[in-house]
Amino acid sequence: METAELEAFAFTTNTGFGGMVPGTYDLTVTATGDATVIVVPATTISIDAAGIYTVIMRDPDPAVVGDTTGFILTDDFTAP
């Protein structure tokens, strides 16, 4: 499991583009000031070399019963 961190960014922040080492990652969002409080449960992703990936964190949809905050994941293999 690879490790990468984005620290101290606020909701609606665009982190821009960045490079990551190919591998498997658990995406998790933790509370400000306390990394032990998980706000969004882990989602596991795999990163391939030369792949293009986008991760968007979203609020729950109030129109969908039981919907929770989570991630929208896309990659260069996803048809438009």
N, CA and C atoms as a LAMMPS dump frame, in Angstrom:
ITEM: TIMESTEP
0
ITEM: NUMBER OF ATOMS
240
ITEM: BOX BOUNDS ff ff ff
-5.0000000000000000e+02 5.0000000000000000e+02
-5.0000000000000000e+02 5.0000000000000000e+02
-5.0000000000000000e+02 5.0000000000000000e+02
ITEM: ATOMS id mol type element x y z
1 1 1 N 0.85 -1.177 0
2 1 2 C 0 0 0
3 1 3 C 0.889 1.231 0
4 2 1 N 0.646 2.112 -0.963
5 2 2 C 1.398 3.361 -1.066
6 2 3 C 0.784 4.419 -0.144
7 3 1 N 1.545 5.46 0.152
8 3 2 C 1.071 6.541 1.015
9 3 3 C 1.309 7.883 0.344
10 4 1 N 0.273 8.715 0.352
11 4 2 C 0.368 10.1 -0.13
12 4 3 C -0.647 10.898 0.673
13 5 1 N -0.31 12.125 1.015
14 5 2 C -1.217 12.934 1.818
15 5 3 C -1.409 14.312 1.212
16 6 1 N -2.648 14.774 1.254
17 6 2 C -2.976 16.164 0.95
18 6 3 C -3.431 16.738 2.283
19 7 1 N -2.724 17.717 2.759
20 7 2 C -3.031 18.249 4.078
21 7 3 C -3.62 19.648 4.011
22 8 1 N -4.477 19.923 4.963
23 8 2 C -5.002 21.272 5.221
24 8 3 C -5.613 21.926 3.99
25 9 1 N -6.522 21.233 3.343
26 9 2 C -7.247 21.894 2.266
27 9 3 C -8.733 21.895 2.607
28 10 1 N -9.402 22.961 2.24
29 10 2 C -10.804 23.156 2.599
30 10 3 C -11.731 22.582 1.531
31 11 1 N -12.955 22.318 1.943
32 11 2 C -13.988 21.866 1.025
33 11 3 C -14.103 22.876 -0.118
34 12 1 N -14.268 22.419 -1.316
35 12 2 C -14.324 23.154 -2.587
36 12 3 C -12.943 23.511 -3.121
37 13 1 N -11.882 23.143 -2.436
38 13 2 C -10.533 23.413 -2.919
39 13 3 C -10.205 22.485 -4.083
40 14 1 N -9.637 23.045 -5.132
41 14 2 C -9.15 22.267 -6.253
42 14 3 C -7.658 22.065 -6.024
43 15 1 N -7.238 20.831 -5.875
44 15 2 C -5.832 20.548 -5.596
45 15 3 C -4.964 20.581 -6.843
46 16 1 N -5.599 20.687 -8.017
47 16 2 C -4.824 20.704 -9.246
48 16 3 C -4.292 19.328 -9.59
49 17 1 N -3.36 19.304 -10.516
50 17 2 C -2.774 18.04 -10.951
51 17 3 C -1.569 17.694 -10.096
52 18 1 N -1.353 16.412 -9.922
53 18 2 C -0.188 15.964 -9.178
54 18 3 C 0.187 14.561 -9.619
55 19 1 N 1.414 14.213 -9.424
56 19 2 C 1.875 12.875 -9.761
57 19 3 C 1.857 11.968 -8.549
58 20 1 N 1.603 10.703 -8.79
59 20 2 C 1.622 9.709 -7.715
60 20 3 C 2.363 8.475 -8.198
61 21 1 N 2.987 7.8 -7.286
62 21 2 C 3.677 6.551 -7.579
63 21 3 C 2.623 5.486 -7.873
64 22 1 N 2.791 4.693 -8.943
65 22 2 C 1.829 3.623 -9.203
66 22 3 C 1.709 2.695 -7.999
67 23 1 N 0.507 2.222 -7.737
68 23 2 C 0.276 1.332 -6.607
69 23 3 C -1.168 1.394 -6.155
70 24 1 N -1.429 0.846 -4.983
71 24 2 C -2.764 0.81 -4.399
72 24 3 C -2.821 1.786 -3.238
73 25 1 N -3.896 2.569 -3.189
74 25 2 C -4.075 3.596 -2.157
75 25 3 C -5.453 3.453 -1.519
76 26 1 N -5.558 3.738 -0.245
77 26 2 C -6.837 3.884 0.428
78 26 3 C -7.103 5.377 0.56
79 27 1 N -8.169 5.862 -0.078
80 27 2 C -8.545 7.268 0.042
81 27 3 C -9.399 7.42 1.295
82 28 1 N -9.006 8.321 2.165
83 28 2 C -9.726 8.569 3.406
84 28 3 C -9.694 10.053 3.695
85 29 1 N -10.777 10.578 4.253
86 29 2 C -10.81 11.966 4.692
87 29 3 C -10.958 11.959 6.203
88 30 1 N -10.082 12.722 6.864
89 30 2 C -10.119 12.784 8.323
90 30 3 C -10.471 14.202 8.773
91 31 1 N -10.865 14.305 10.025
92 31 2 C -11.261 15.591 10.593
93 31 3 C -10.051 16.511 10.745
94 32 1 N -10.3 17.805 10.624
95 32 2 C -9.25 18.794 10.818
96 32 3 C -8.695 18.676 12.228
97 33 1 N -7.396 18.543 12.332
98 33 2 C -6.739 18.497 13.636
99 33 3 C -6.729 17.151 14.319
100 34 1 N -7.425 16.153 13.767
101 34 2 C -7.447 14.837 14.408
102 34 3 C -7.557 13.747 13.344
103 35 1 N -6.425 13.227 12.926
104 35 2 C -6.375 12.222 11.863
105 35 3 C -7.006 10.893 12.278
106 36 1 N -7.363 10.746 13.561
107 36 2 C -8.005 9.5 13.993
108 36 3 C -9.513 9.523 13.77
109 37 1 N -10.089 10.702 13.489
110 37 2 C -11.523 10.818 13.241
111 37 3 C -11.755 10.765 11.727
112 38 1 N -12.311 9.666 11.265
113 38 2 C -12.532 9.464 9.833
114 38 3 C -13.876 10.06 9.438
115 39 1 N -13.848 11.007 8.495
116 39 2 C -15.043 11.688 8.018
117 39 3 C -15.65 10.937 6.838
118 40 1 N -14.799 10.448 5.962
119 40 2 C -15.238 9.65 4.809
120 40 3 C -14.499 8.323 4.859
121 41 1 N -15.238 7.201 4.912
122 41 2 C -14.587 5.891 4.979
123 41 3 C -13.669 5.629 3.783
124 42 1 N -12.744 4.718 3.963
125 42 2 C -11.733 4.414 2.943
126 42 3 C -12.358 3.847 1.675
127 43 1 N -11.817 4.296 0.553
128 43 2 C -12.108 3.746 -0.76
129 43 3 C -10.766 3.373 -1.356
130 44 1 N -10.614 2.132 -1.773
131 44 2 C -9.34 1.664 -2.315
132 44 3 C -9.303 1.9 -3.824
133 45 1 N -8.193 2.483 -4.292
134 45 2 C -7.99 2.688 -5.725
135 45 3 C -6.624 2.139 -6.119
136 46 1 N -6.488 1.798 -7.389
137 46 2 C -5.204 1.36 -7.936
138 46 3 C -4.78 2.365 -8.995
139 47 1 N -3.529 2.793 -8.916
140 47 2 C -2.958 3.76 -9.844
141 47 3 C -1.95 3.032 -10.73
142 48 1 N -2.145 3.141 -12.042
143 48 2 C -1.201 2.565 -12.996
144 48 3 C -0.275 3.651 -13.524
145 49 1 N 0.897 3.262 -13.968
146 49 2 C 1.831 4.214 -14.564
147 49 3 C 1.193 4.825 -15.806
148 50 1 N 1.337 6.121 -15.982
149 50 2 C 0.856 6.884 -17.129
150 50 3 C -0.662 6.956 -17.221
151 51 1 N -1.372 6.555 -16.167
152 51 2 C -2.828 6.685 -16.146
153 51 3 C -3.228 8.106 -15.774
154 52 1 N -4.452 8.469 -16.116
155 52 2 C -4.998 9.776 -15.76
156 52 3 C -6.213 9.527 -14.882
157 53 1 N -6.204 10.058 -13.663
158 53 2 C -7.247 9.784 -12.695
159 53 3 C -7.786 11.079 -12.106
160 54 1 N -9.062 11.064 -11.763
161 54 2 C -9.683 12.197 -11.093
162 54 3 C -10.461 11.669 -9.902
163 55 1 N -10.298 12.325 -8.761
164 55 2 C -11.046 11.974 -7.558
165 55 3 C -11.778 13.227 -7.1
166 56 1 N -13.085 13.093 -6.913
167 56 2 C -13.91 14.206 -6.45
168 56 3 C -14.611 13.764 -5.172
169 57 1 N -14.477 14.546 -4.123
170 57 2 C -15.218 14.265 -2.901
171 57 3 C -16.542 15.003 -2.995
172 58 1 N -17.624 14.348 -2.619
173 58 2 C -18.948 14.951 -2.752
174 58 3 C -19.752 14.842 -1.458
175 59 1 N -20.718 15.75 -1.339
176 59 2 C -21.673 15.701 -0.236
177 59 3 C -22.711 14.626 -0.527
178 60 1 N -23.407 14.171 0.516
179 60 2 C -24.496 13.22 0.266
180 60 3 C -25.647 13.892 -0.49
181 61 1 N -26.398 13.082 -1.227
182 61 2 C -27.571 13.576 -1.945
183 61 3 C -28.774 13.431 -1.017
184 62 1 N -29.358 14.549 -0.561
185 62 2 C -30.479 14.459 0.38
186 62 3 C -31.708 13.775 -0.213
187 63 1 N -31.784 13.671 -1.538
188 63 2 C -32.918 13.008 -2.181
189 63 3 C -32.784 11.488 -2.17
190 64 1 N -31.608 10.984 -1.791
191 64 2 C -31.362 9.538 -1.788
192 64 3 C -31.222 9.067 -0.345
193 65 1 N -32.161 8.241 0.087
194 65 2 C -32.154 7.73 1.458
195 65 3 C -30.891 6.905 1.691
196 66 1 N -30.171 7.22 2.762
197 66 2 C -28.969 6.469 3.12
198 66 3 C -27.719 6.866 2.36
199 67 1 N -27.816 7.851 1.466
200 67 2 C -26.632 8.292 0.733
201 67 3 C -25.654 8.949 1.708
202 68 1 N -24.39 8.709 1.513
203 68 2 C -23.369 9.278 2.392
204 68 3 C -22.346 10.055 1.575
205 69 1 N -21.556 10.847 2.26
206 69 2 C -20.448 11.537 1.611
207 69 3 C -19.518 10.492 1.033
208 70 1 N -18.963 10.773 -0.109
209 70 2 C -18.071 9.798 -0.704
210 70 3 C -17.253 10.381 -1.834
211 71 1 N -16.7 9.496 -2.626
212 71 2 C -15.828 9.871 -3.715
213 71 3 C -16.459 9.522 -5.057
214 72 1 N -16.207 10.364 -6.052
215 72 2 C -16.506 10.048 -7.437
216 72 3 C -15.142 9.814 -8.08
217 73 1 N -14.962 8.663 -8.682
218 73 2 C -13.668 8.285 -9.26
219 73 3 C -13.817 8.136 -10.768
220 74 1 N -12.924 8.775 -11.514
221 74 2 C -12.885 8.582 -12.955
222 74 3 C -11.436 8.351 -13.377
223 75 1 N -11.282 7.761 -14.541
224 75 2 C -9.931 7.564 -15.071
225 75 3 C -9.988 7.66 -16.587
226 76 1 N -8.833 7.564 -17.209
227 76 2 C -8.773 7.687 -18.66
228 76 3 C -9.335 6.468 -19.381
229 77 1 N -9.825 5.5 -18.616
230 77 2 C -10.442 4.316 -19.207
231 77 3 C -11.959 4.41 -19.183
232 78 1 N -12.502 5.445 -18.542
233 78 2 C -13.935 5.633 -18.422
234 78 3 C -14.462 6.337 -19.672
235 79 1 N -15.431 5.718 -20.326
236 79 2 C -16.013 6.348 -21.519
237 79 3 C -16.794 7.582 -21.107
238 80 1 N -16.728 8.648 -21.916
239 80 2 C -17.473 9.877 -21.573
240 80 3 C -18.971 9.668 -21.617
